[in-house]
Amino acid sequence: MYEEPILSVRNLNRQFGPGCHQCNQEHDKGLEKNYCSNCGTVYACQDVSFDLFPGEILGIVGESGSGKSTLMQCLYFDADVTSGEAYIHDAALDGNNVFTLSSQRKRYIRNHTYGMVYQNPVHGLKMNFSSIGNIAEKLIAAGNRNVSEMEAIGKDLLESVHIPLFRMKEAPQNFSGGMQQRVQIAKALSNNPPILFLDEVTTGLDLSVQANVLDLIKKIQRELGISMIVVSHDLAVIRMLADRTVVMLNGSIIEEGLTDQILEDPQHAYTQQLVYSLL
Ligand SMILES: Nc1ncnc2c1ncn2[C@@H]1O[C@H](COP(=O)(O)OP(=O)(O)OP(=O)(O)O)[C@@H](O)[C@H]1O
């Protein structure tokens, strides 16, 4: 069913702290926790590897502190990796490990290949710009200079995420949390990214608003066929969205597979707990 991966991540590591003799030794054996009790170094992501295939939604689930946001930040170049590789299936990138590219080429990837929707809209939006201005900002970063074209794209996108056009000149700071997330999604989609990251996008929203945003994400994926990585601590969100799921604990992937398979036959004790908590 699937072709080659659009994104391959291999042995991604991100540590906070210098490490010490003790944790270096423990790390070789595979740390059972994500920090060193001797020097306090945190191993937020430990040898994380996975593939993202064209048109699929990959869910990443794990409890708070399991390393999900750090992983997203590294993939989107908001943070540096300590070590590791990631390859995007794109001839223009010549098969390079994207973590080793210049900041200019990383910016190119952010502007042309990636979209990001953060848990906190403050990180993805200029809260005091107009909503359509937010979209224009991303389009300009992607090289667009045609004002009427940008306005037409912005209107289309805002309509597609159900923001009434009479409010397009309003700043997101005037909007509800659910509306802010919808503007953020519109902005993230404006450069037609083949890969979209969504980090805990429904956390903190009311249940009915959550359902609304999740429906919207599913609809976008169906209509545009974008590959998505959806991060959540909530397996119910992952169940609703993801074709395949990766389970993280203490910075490591402990289980992965088709979402249905993981829900029906979880192998790891932690995944079993997550699944039973849904019942
Ligand atoms: N700047 C930092 N300095 C030190 N430790 C950090 C830093 N950022 C994250 N960590 C640690 O890295 C680990 C992973 O954090 P991360 O935020 O990625 O987890 P998470 O699964 O996204 O949880 P949450 O959903 O609560 O953010 C945690 O132990 C966290 O305390």
The ligand as an SDF file (V2000), in Angstrom:
LIG
                    3D

 31 33  0  0  0  0  0  0  0  0999 V2000
   15.2280   22.8150   28.2470 N   0  0  0  0  0  0  0  0  0  0  0  0
   15.2120   21.7030   28.9930 C   0  0  0  0  0  0  0  0  0  0  0  0
   16.1400   21.5050   29.9560 N   0  0  0  0  0  0  0  0  0  0  0  0
   16.1440   20.3770   30.6930 C   0  0  0  0  0  0  0  0  0  0  0  0
   15.2650   19.3630   30.5460 N   0  0  0  0  0  0  0  0  0  0  0  0
   14.3190   19.5230   29.6170 C   0  0  0  0  0  0  0  0  0  0  0  0
   14.2300   20.6840   28.7770 C   0  0  0  0  0  0  0  0  0  0  0  0
   13.1760   20.5340   27.9490 N   0  0  0  0  0  0  0  0  0  0  0  0
   12.6290   19.3330   28.2340 C   0  0  0  0  0  0  0  0  0  0  0  0
   13.3120   18.7170   29.2270 N   0  0  0  0  0  0  0  0  0  0  0  0
   13.0350   17.4040   29.8060 C   0  0  0  0  0  0  0  0  0  0  0  0
   12.9870   16.4800   28.7400 O   0  0  0  0  0  0  0  0  0  0  0  0
   12.0010   15.4760   29.0210 C   0  0  0  0  0  0  0  0  0  0  0  0
   11.0230   15.3900   27.8720 C   0  0  0  0  0  0  0  0  0  0  0  0
   10.2430   16.5830   27.8510 O   0  0  0  0  0  0  0  0  0  0  0  0
    9.1280   16.8600   26.7370 P   0  0  0  0  0  0  0  0  0  0  0  0
    8.5750   18.2240   26.9810 O   0  0  0  0  0  0  0  0  0  0  0  0
    9.6890   16.5620   25.4060 O   0  0  0  0  0  0  0  0  0  0  0  0
    8.0460   15.7510   27.0900 O   0  0  0  0  0  0  0  0  0  0  0  0
    6.5710   15.6070   26.5590 P   0  0  0  0  0  0  0  0  0  0  0  0
    6.3280   14.1680   26.3580 O   0  0  0  0  0  0  0  0  0  0  0  0
    6.3590   16.5030   25.4030 O   0  0  0  0  0  0  0  0  0  0  0  0
    5.7290   16.1270   27.8020 O   0  0  0  0  0  0  0  0  0  0  0  0
    4.7150   17.3620   27.8560 P   0  0  0  0  0  0  0  0  0  0  0  0
    3.5510   16.9620   27.0080 O   0  0  0  0  0  0  0  0  0  0  0  0
    4.3850   17.4950   29.3110 O   0  0  0  0  0  0  0  0  0  0  0  0
    5.4700   18.5490   27.3110 O   0  0  0  0  0  0  0  0  0  0  0  0
   11.3560   15.8520   30.3550 C   0  0  0  0  0  0  0  0  0  0  0  0
   11.9810   15.1080   31.3800 O   0  0  0  0  0  0  0  0  0  0  0  0
   11.6730   17.3240   30.4790 C   0  0  0  0  0  0  0  0  0  0  0  0
   11.7570   17.7020   31.8320 O   0  0  0  0  0  0  0  0  0  0  0  0
  1  2  1  0
  2  3  1  0
  2  7  2  0
  3  4  2  0
  4  5  1  0
  5  6  2  0
  6  7  1  0
  6 10  1  0
  7  8  1  0
  8  9  2  0
  9 10  1  0
 10 11  1  0
 11 12  1  0
 11 30  1  0
 12 13  1  0
 13 14  1  0
 13 28  1  0
 14 15  1  0
 15 16  1  0
 16 17  2  0
 16 18  1  0
 16 19  1  0
 19 20  1  0
 20 21  2  0
 20 22  1  0
 20 23  1  0
 23 24  1  0
 24 25  2  0
 24 26  1  0
 24 27  1  0
 28 29  1  0
 28 30  1  0
 30 31  1  0
M  END
$$$$
